[in-house]
Structure formats: C-alpha cells, structure tokens
C-alpha cells in the first residue's frame, strides 16, 4: 500500500469543519482591517528565497524543496510566503496603483524539517503583509490582528513577545560587539553556533543547547545599542498595543531567523502545544522590497502556522463545533422511484438545500439509519399508499412530526424545510 509521504498528512472530512471555522475567522479579521487576499504560485525561482530569506539561514541551507525543471531552471516549493508576495508586488507594480498595499494569504508551505507535534513538511500558514508604510501603528496592527484571530478561536494560554532589531546600521554595530563578547567562549560553542558566528550571529539566541544557553545568558543585548530613531519606533509600537488592549512582554533576546527583518519583531506563543510553542511570528522588513529589485519601500508582516494553532485549540478545547447537519435525505420506499427521487433532489439542491439520497438500493430501515447517521434535519419519504394518492411525506427528524404534501408541490416543502 502506498502511504502519504513522511511529514505530510491528509485533512479528512471529519477535520475540515475546524479548518473552515479557522479560515472564516481569518477572513473576517483581515477584512475588518481592510486587508485584501492575494494568492501566489506554490513554487518560485530558487533565487527569490536565497536573496530574501538569506543563504546562511537554516531554511535555505537545509530545509527547502528545490528541484530542476525540464528546462534546467532551479525552482523551489515555497518555504514561506513573504518573498512571493513581495515578488508579486514588484512584478505588478502595485505601489503605482496605491501607496499602501494591505494583503493577506492562506495556503500550503514546504520545508524538509524533522516532523514533530504541530510541525509538518507540507504545512499551512495564514499571514499578512503591509507594503508602503513605515508607521509604527502598522507594526502594532499586525500584532493586534494575529492576537485577535487567536483570541477569537478561544485560546487563553497566549503570550505576546516583542523586541526591536533596530535599523541595519545599529544591528551591524551590535553584531561586532556580540562577536567580541563571544570570542573567548568560541571553542565552547556547539558546532551549529560556531557556523552561525560569522553568518547569522543573532541566531545564537535561538539555541536550545545548554552550553550555548549558559554562554548567551550574560551576552550584551541588541536593544541596549539601538539608535534613538529605532527606540522611538519601538516605543510607539508598545503604546499602540496598550491602546489596543493587547497584552505583551518585551523579550530582548527574541530574534527572527530570516535576514530581512528590521525594527519590530514579535512572536505569539502558546502554552498548549509543547516545545513547538510559537503559533505565529513576524516583524518589519524595510529593506526586502529593494533587495528583490523593487523601489525602497518599507514593509511589515507576520505568518501563523495553522496546524500548530489547531493543535493548541484541541489541547485547550477552545471551541466545539456543532455536528454538520444535512437539510434533507430522500428515502425511496419502493423500487422504480429512483428517477423521481433524483429529480426531486436536484430541484431542492438548486434552491440551496443540502440534499442526499440512497444510491445503494438499501431497505427503508437502512435508509432511515443513514439519515440519522448523517444528521439529516428532514426525511422525504417517497412511495407507498401516499405516493399512489399523489402525495409524499416530510418527516421532521428532530421532533418526529410528519406532514403530507402533494408530490409536485416542491415549493411548499422547500418553505417547510427552510
């Protein structure tokens, strides 16, 4: 038997209601903030991710699904969405159409990671990008939208962590200071951290290894070396979050793993999903549009992992959906009425009702069991003496009431069901 590829999963009909519920909240919240949906291809030129995310990052160096197509071009299944959105923004000159573009997305991403709870190799994210504005209120808006979506899902164990990475010039000066601090400890660092020392030194704060943690415990913090402009930007973000009623804490060791971040960075963490606790994260990336060949346009955004969020919802039992109900199930009492039943079902379906009928030539008793199994609100019984008299019977499956209708009077039956 051929099974699904390791790190992937099938989303079966029993789970789809949860996904739809989440997406309805995502669409609603983003709509309330005037964000418009964008959909980009699931694969792009490999160079797009190497330039945007950074060749030294784990995503590009270890995790991307990259392949050569038949023309020999290197393509990559998207490991994240920001780069593709920015590419589309540049390609279609969206900045010429309006000064500020507020966009959101939802869809599958691909990374060849070690599968674990809430982490898959094909996984789904939703997120947003605001391109064209440097206002700290936009940074706060991103955090507020993410928090509102998670709160509307009923999640309680949430922590919003924020930090500032400052402008690139401040960050580069700080990196030199951090290297000076780490130089005496270099040989004690883990092999992975030694690699990051030159390529992506801020990621040493992400290390979970005990040796690295002890070394980084007393490391100088970036926020202590930020310029006045970066500090002012960060203060405005904090004040805006307070005004929006979003609880947060400043975590001066919070860094993002992608090279394009500047100024604000944030994560929302859950206490309900184990070690992989970050449900979403993002921040400002003012240099990315220019890096990818566009104008020097600021941007800010975030992404959230759907599987991980749903795992947190399940662990907290944060929402319980009612079982889906079918409007009508048509039961044929005798043979020879299949075409009449099918035609009747089609007419009701075209009026907007959810309708099903028996396709397996089962007994009346078995058909009624099926109606109960699929939570049919009503059953339409066709056949027997009533049908000979030109009537069909509508049964309310909730209270057991039955009512006879002329078999051609579908409008009255429709109004009774509605």
VOGU-3710 file (C-alpha; in Angstrom, 3 decimals, decimal comma):
1> xxxxxxxxxx> 0,000/0,000/0,000  1,281/3,452/-0,897  1,074/5,819/2,073  1,402/9,573/2,392  4,952/10,930/2,369  6,583/11,314/5,790  5,875/14,745/7,225  2,662/15,205/5,262  -0,894/14,474/6,301  -4,359/14,184/4,845
11> xxxxxxxxxx> -7,008/16,538/6,153  -10,001/14,240/6,313  -13,665/15,298/6,106  -14,079/14,949/9,890  -11,464/17,687/10,413  -12,473/20,077/7,645  -15,065/21,900/9,772  -12,283/23,068/12,126  -10,227/24,356/9,205  -13,218/26,167/7,732
21> xxxxxxxxxx> -14,025/27,701/11,111  -10,470/28,990/11,428  -10,468/30,343/7,886  -13,772/32,148/8,450  -12,219/33,959/11,432  -9,057/34,730/9,434  -11,093/36,166/6,538  -13,289/38,154/8,920  -10,488/39,730/10,976  -8,364/40,622/7,955
31> xxxxxxxxxx> -11,451/42,039/6,249  -12,180/44,198/9,290  -8,687/45,681/8,993  -9,141/46,215/5,211  -6,635/43,592/4,038  -7,199/42,004/0,614  -6,395/38,379/-0,199  -3,546/37,505/-2,564  -2,669/34,061/-3,979  0,760/33,296/-5,412
41> xxxxxxxxxx> 2,233/30,114/-7,003  3,435/27,366/-4,670  6,824/27,324/-6,424  9,146/30,161/-7,381  12,641/30,623/-8,729  15,095/29,400/-6,105  16,991/32,698/-6,252  13,960/34,501/-4,817  14,250/32,697/-1,478  18,059/32,712/-1,406
51> xxxxxxxxxx> 18,042/36,516/-1,791  15,151/37,269/0,542  15,498/34,765/3,375  19,293/34,607/3,306  21,588/31,840/2,065  23,018/31,290/5,551  19,642/30,587/7,143  18,567/27,038/8,012  15,602/27,340/5,658  17,729/27,968/2,563
61> xxxxxxxxxx> 20,736/25,858/3,509  18,899/22,789/4,883  15,138/22,784/4,507  13,978/23,898/1,053  12,496/21,532/-1,519  14,497/22,559/-4,580  14,493/20,869/-7,983  15,464/21,436/-11,611  12,593/21,556/-14,072  12,873/20,167/-17,600
71> xxxxxxxxxx> 14,458/23,371/-18,876  17,146/23,156/-16,194  15,804/26,064/-14,161  16,125/25,774/-10,379  12,735/26,034/-8,710  11,714/25,768/-5,051  8,452/24,931/-3,332  7,724/27,993/-1,230  9,008/27,624/2,357  7,278/30,865/3,350
81> xxxxxxxxxx> 5,036/33,417/1,675  6,509/36,880/2,229  9,058/36,571/-0,584  6,380/35,526/-3,098  4,044/38,348/-2,052  6,846/40,895/-2,394  7,810/39,435/-5,781  4,210/39,860/-6,990  4,091/43,362/-5,501  7,148/44,329/-7,556
91> xxxxxxxxxx> 6,193/42,435/-10,721  2,754/44,033/-10,976  3,880/47,481/-9,740  1,253/47,500/-7,021  2,936/50,533/-5,455  1,955/52,511/-8,565  -1,707/51,634/-8,026  -1,868/52,735/-4,373  0,622/53,942/-1,789  -0,160/51,340/0,866
101> xxxxxxxxxx> -0,978/47,743/-0,048  -2,505/45,638/2,743  -2,504/41,975/1,702  -3,206/38,629/3,330  -2,878/34,974/2,323  -3,606/31,426/3,381  -2,124/28,270/1,878  0,447/25,445/1,978  4,222/25,866/2,522  7,004/23,273/2,286
111> xxxxxxxxxx> 10,103/22,645/4,399  12,064/19,425/4,811  12,168/19,535/8,601  12,067/16,756/11,171  8,333/16,096/11,686  7,010/16,522/15,223  3,867/17,697/17,022  2,389/20,595/15,082  5,228/20,589/12,527  4,961/19,067/9,060
121> xxxxxxxxxx> 6,894/19,136/5,798  3,821/20,354/3,989  2,159/22,754/6,378  -0,350/25,570/6,129  0,006/29,195/7,077  -2,022/32,353/7,019  -0,443/35,760/7,261  -0,456/39,374/6,201  1,859/41,933/4,649  1,552/45,743/4,630
131> xxxxxxxxxx> 3,792/47,265/1,954  4,347/51,008/1,652  4,187/52,350/5,214  6,766/52,818/7,958  4,266/53,888/10,637  4,751/52,003/13,941  0,952/51,704/14,036  1,228/49,180/11,181  3,608/47,074/13,285  1,083/47,159/16,119
141> xxxxxxxxxx> -1,724/46,386/13,665  -0,003/43,165/12,610  0,369/42,023/16,206  -3,213/43,028/17,009  -4,658/41,114/14,035  -2,709/37,978/14,927  -3,763/38,230/18,573  -7,415/38,872/17,683  -7,575/35,804/15,418  -6,136/33,551/18,127
151> xxxxxxxxxx> -8,376/35,086/20,792  -11,487/34,625/18,633  -10,563/30,934/18,363  -10,938/30,853/22,134  -7,259/30,362/23,008  -6,346/31,550/26,514  -2,733/30,488/27,109  -1,182/33,159/24,886  1,933/35,258/25,396  2,831/38,090/23,024
161> xxxxxxxxxx> 6,586/38,657/22,925  8,048/41,702/21,175  11,509/43,096/20,536  13,262/45,529/18,247  16,125/44,614/15,933  16,618/48,256/15,022  17,802/49,602/11,704  20,540/47,667/9,843  23,321/50,134/10,775  22,665/49,737/14,519
171> xxxxxxxxxx> 22,387/45,987/14,177  25,696/45,665/12,342  27,491/47,605/15,083  25,881/45,382/17,682  26,932/42,210/15,854  30,577/43,278/16,202  30,053/43,881/19,930  28,421/40,454/20,282  31,311/38,781/18,436  33,781/40,443/20,808
181> xxxxxxxxxx> 31,822/39,105/23,779  31,681/35,578/22,317  35,302/35,377/21,161  36,661/33,983/24,490  33,865/31,364/24,523  34,102/30,392/20,846  35,602/26,932/21,387  32,858/26,088/23,892  30,057/26,856/21,458  28,230/23,986/19,774
191> xxxxxxxxxx> 29,133/23,198/16,169  25,941/24,812/14,865  26,566/28,010/16,809  30,139/28,168/15,531  28,745/28,163/11,993  26,337/30,961/12,876  29,090/33,047/14,476  30,057/34,542/11,106  26,908/34,020/9,044  23,933/34,745/11,337
201> xxxxxxxxxx> 25,207/35,518/14,812  21,866/36,726/16,217  20,540/33,177/15,853  22,754/32,127/18,761  19,971/33,485/20,969  17,723/30,774/19,459  19,961/27,898/20,507  18,363/25,368/22,858  21,687/23,700/23,749  22,628/24,012/27,425
211> xxxxxxxxxx> 26,212/25,081/26,681  25,087/27,863/24,353  22,381/28,994/26,764  24,900/29,440/29,584  27,203/31,459/27,335  24,401/33,656/25,976  22,943/34,259/29,454  25,142/37,323/30,027  25,543/38,405/26,406  25,006/42,101/25,626
221> xxxxxxxxxx> 21,520/42,772/24,261  20,776/44,481/20,969  18,165/46,788/22,492  20,914/48,356/24,641  22,710/49,510/21,479  19,821/50,766/19,359  19,840/54,297/17,956  17,284/56,868/19,105  15,148/56,501/15,980  14,775/52,736/16,480
231> xxxxxxxxxx> 13,965/53,172/20,171  11,321/55,795/19,378  9,747/53,489/16,779  9,643/50,644/19,299  8,099/52,844/21,998  5,291/53,875/19,635  4,580/50,213/18,884  4,285/49,456/22,595  1,962/52,411/23,193  -0,252/51,339/20,280
241> xxxxxxxxxx> -0,516/47,793/21,691  -1,504/49,186/25,070  -4,183/51,307/23,362  -5,491/48,187/21,557  -5,614/46,185/24,785  -3,112/43,586/23,552  -1,069/42,126/26,448  2,640/41,830/25,686  6,071/41,474/27,198  9,390/42,726/25,862
251> xxxxxxxxxx> 11,825/39,884/25,239  15,195/41,399/24,423  16,548/38,034/23,233  13,811/37,489/20,649  15,289/37,344/17,156  13,858/36,119/13,889  15,609/33,532/11,745  15,257/35,441/8,467  17,740/38,042/7,258  15,204/40,598/6,094
261> xxxxxxxxxx> 13,835/41,756/9,469  14,376/45,286/10,824  12,901/47,145/13,808  9,902/45,359/15,338  9,908/41,594/15,690  7,308/39,548/17,550  6,001/36,082/18,373  2,796/34,844/19,922  3,469/31,757/21,999  1,056/29,163/23,356
271> xxxxxxxxxx> 1,423/27,082/26,491  -0,678/24,347/24,901  1,475/22,785/22,175  4,652/21,561/23,855  8,131/22,536/22,721  6,997/23,999/19,402  5,168/26,785/21,195  5,257/29,674/18,713  1,924/29,957/16,921  2,920/32,923/14,789
281> xxxxxxxxxx> 5,641/35,466/14,318  6,710/38,345/12,171  8,033/41,847/12,088  9,217/44,714/9,928  11,379/44,224/6,832  12,092/47,631/5,344  14,894/46,515/3,032  13,282/43,483/1,417  11,442/45,121/-1,491  14,614/46,897/-2,606
291> xxxxxxxxxx> 16,677/43,719/-2,127  14,366/41,905/-4,553  14,643/44,587/-7,244  11,839/46,981/-6,322  11,798/50,515/-5,003  12,950/51,324/-1,481  9,575/50,589/0,104  9,036/49,601/3,756  7,074/46,534/4,769  5,814/44,646/7,792
301> xxxxxxxxxx> 4,079/41,291/8,146  3,560/38,038/10,005  2,810/34,371/9,392  0,945/31,838/11,545  1,019/28,033/11,459  -2,470/26,574/11,106  -1,683/23,015/12,250  0,002/24,302/15,371  -2,898/26,658/16,129  -5,454/23,877/15,721
311> xxxxxxxxxx> -3,349/21,661/17,997  -3,461/24,388/20,649  -7,236/24,699/20,156  -7,631/20,946/20,571  -5,485/20,854/23,703  -7,369/23,758/25,259  -10,738/22,561/23,920  -11,180/26,177/22,927  -14,065/25,690/20,533  -16,641/22,999/19,947
321> xxxxxxxxxx> -18,399/22,969/16,602  -21,884/21,618/16,154  -22,128/18,498/14,026  -22,876/19,407/10,427  -26,480/18,684/9,506  -27,958/17,766/6,143  -31,135/19,657/5,257  -32,897/16,711/3,623  -32,459/12,987/2,989  -34,796/11,368/0,431
331> xxxxxxxxxx> -35,945/7,822/1,208  -37,409/5,656/-1,546  -39,900/3,205/-0,067  -40,140/1,036/-3,169  -38,276/0,294/-6,384  -38,916/2,239/-9,563  -38,951/5,696/-7,965  -35,217/6,373/-8,275  -35,566/8,902/-11,103  -38,316/10,791/-9,278
341> xxxxxxxxxx> -36,191/10,892/-6,112  -33,136/12,028/-8,045  -35,038/14,741/-9,931  -36,542/15,976/-6,658  -33,095/16,090/-5,022  -31,683/18,117/-7,918  -34,513/20,651/-7,701  -34,019/21,168/-3,968  -30,234/21,389/-4,352  -30,659/24,124/-6,938
351> xxxxxxxxxx> -32,775/26,001/-4,401  -29,835/25,974/-1,971  -30,652/22,985/0,238  -28,126/20,287/1,138  -29,737/17,041/-0,025  -28,725/13,409/-0,338  -30,483/10,164/-1,219  -29,871/6,427/-1,301  -27,587/5,171/-4,082  -27,084/1,655/-2,650
361> xxxxxxxxxx> -30,597/0,146/-3,054  -30,923/-0,267/0,717  -34,042/-1,135/2,690  -36,219/1,609/4,137  -34,898/0,796/7,608  -31,299/1,082/6,423  -32,065/4,360/4,648  -33,520/5,806/7,854  -30,431/4,722/9,767  -28,324/6,532/7,188
371> xxxxxxxxxx> -30,437/9,672/7,592  -29,782/9,552/11,335  -26,066/8,891/10,858  -25,567/11,965/8,690  -27,737/14,190/10,915  -30,471/14,896/8,388  -32,926/17,522/9,646  -35,739/16,160/7,475  -36,518/12,983/5,583  -38,737/12,944/2,497
381> xxxxxxxxxx> -40,486/9,577/2,164  -41,425/8,663/-1,410  -43,634/5,667/-2,225  -46,365/3,519/-0,721  -50,047/4,403/-0,473  -49,330/8,111/-0,116  -47,474/8,215/-3,432  -50,344/6,382/-5,136  -52,592/9,193/-3,884  -50,167/11,776/-5,334
391> xxxxxxxxxx> -48,529/12,627/-2,016  -45,117/12,438/-0,369  -44,342/12,629/3,355  -41,940/15,062/5,029  -40,685/13,920/8,435  -39,006/16,260/10,907  -36,160/14,185/12,348  -35,805/16,422/15,401  -39,363/16,219/16,768  -40,741/13,309/14,719
401> xxxxxxxxxx> -43,622/15,293/13,189  -44,813/14,211/9,731  -46,741/16,154/7,118  -48,134/15,133/3,732  -47,616/17,263/0,617  -48,682/16,956/-2,996  -45,745/15,279/-4,714  -45,351/18,145/-7,180  -45,704/20,948/-4,612  -41,978/21,296/-4,005
411> xxxxxxxx> -42,215/24,991/-3,134  -44,299/24,285/-0,010  -41,924/21,506/1,011  -38,972/23,856/0,488  -40,559/26,550/2,673  -41,281/23,975/5,403  -37,639/22,915/5,457  -36,327/26,443/5,321
//
